[in-house]
Amino acid sequence: MLKICEKNKSFNGFQEVYEHQSSTTKSKMRFAVYKPKNSKNCQVLFFLSGITCTEQNFIQKSGYQKYASNKNIAVVVPDTSPRGKNIPDSEDYKLGCGASFYLNALTNPWSTNYNMYDYVTLELPKIIEDNFNFDIKKLGIFGHSMGGGGAIQIALKNPNIFKTVSAFSPICSIIKSDFSKKTIQEYLGSNVDSINTYDPITLIKLLQREDTIKIDVGLDDEYLENLYIKEFEKECQKHNQKLEINYHQGYGHNYYFIHSLIESHFQFHSSLI
Amino acid sequence: MLKICEKNKSFNGFQEVYEHQSSTTKSKMRFAVYKPKNSKNCQVLFFLSGITCTEQNFIQKSGYQKYASNKNIAVVVPDTSPRGKNIPDSEDYKLGCGASFYLNALTNPWSTNYNMYDYVTLELPKIIEDNFNFDIKKLGIFGHSMGGGGAIQIALKNPNIFKTVSAFSPICSIIKSDFSKKTIQEYLGSNVDSINTYDPITLIKLLQREDTIKIDVGLDDEYLENLYIKEFEKECQKHNQKLEINYHQGYGHNYYFIHSLIESHFQFHSSLI
């Protein structure tokens, strides 16, 4: 049962926000949906946001609705983690609420609720299929920072669910990045196999996609050395993964960068479907 | 002395935020500036935001940078009021910080600091002229809600400073609107002449502009009856003020509406300079 929380006309469609009880995260979850005007059987994109974000940041700040409207693409933006008074959290912004890293946690107290990998790959696609008239077979995924890495690790393992993939400034090594290296130990303990399952650089050595992965990153990104994008690029070359990567002079890690490049991601995803 | 607080590349220019000590409001003030790539002698627009906003709302949510970049227009976005621990405020969001209504207050405790009319018409244009290489003679003004009404009342009295004017969902009657009728009594007492000076509908009977005023408003605007736009339109017709007014089916009072229509405002202002 979906409860609608927000509905606002934006360009030719509507920007909506829904709430529901998730069986995967055992909590209430919110996600945003952009419904373009002619939504019947339209293409769908999932956008995964970065650390500290909710479903609101991308829908308020990226300016994407213009392109979703023009290209008649539905966009689904989940929250970045479960939330609520019974949901484990921490004072570190890199762990707990807002910082799920889109994985299934294995350890206490996280494993009951922090199952965002299953939420994004199983529960949410089913909810969208059951409640909206979009064509879930034309589903792609993209994201930013933590969510850019999340989009890549999810897409590499699920090419049958996610037909296209792109990322802004993705964290390509959850093992090495200062954003994630402690967090994944909290969520996954010392289970190296499981950690590797969520690590884009490790995965790309084992799994490649037939379609191109698109990445954009700013050269003035204040976190550039914590993203490990060059290392990911090198592994893509080594393992023949087609990669369209662009480094952009002057841009940072923020939504001003995403907004400046967002049109090209809609062009990319629509060109492949 | 301007202190730079934020600088982020956005499209071909930079979105910046500055802080300075204002002689008009006797407080620190922040304003945002979008510097397009070729800013020398470029056109400038001031954007006045609505109640509760700071300089951040418009720069994060409206998506305007794409058009400012394309058309090489600088945009200056002041905060909506003075702020700080020594600045009078109230618990009512319609009075005090975030709700200056762009007038010069006459009564205690407001009159020392709440001089946003002078700030926008005198101090800020001078600061921009002295610190940036834009052409201040090509200055226009626009705004939203409280700021839409503010843009209109300011432009009607200052055609030599502001060469073009437009508004999203403006409050056209500060005397009648529930957003302002109590507030203006707080700021201006029972001084009817002064109140009339800041009331768009009263002003348009006395002062008309040679150029067209552009207004956009959503027909699903939840505050439509508190904006008095139809009444303003009627007075414009009666007094031969050229008005380009468009009512848009389905849109509300929010930034999703502004974002959907923002391109047309850049087209409008650039076409007149």
Interface residues (C-beta under 8 A of the other chain):
Chain A: N8 K9 S10 F11 Q15 Q60 K61 G63 Q65 K66 G218 D220 G250 Y251 G252 N254 Y255 Y256 F257 H259 S260
Chain B: N8 K9 S10 F11 Q15 Q60 K61 G63 Q65 K66 G218 D220 G250 Y251 G252 N254 Y255 Y256 F257 H259 S260
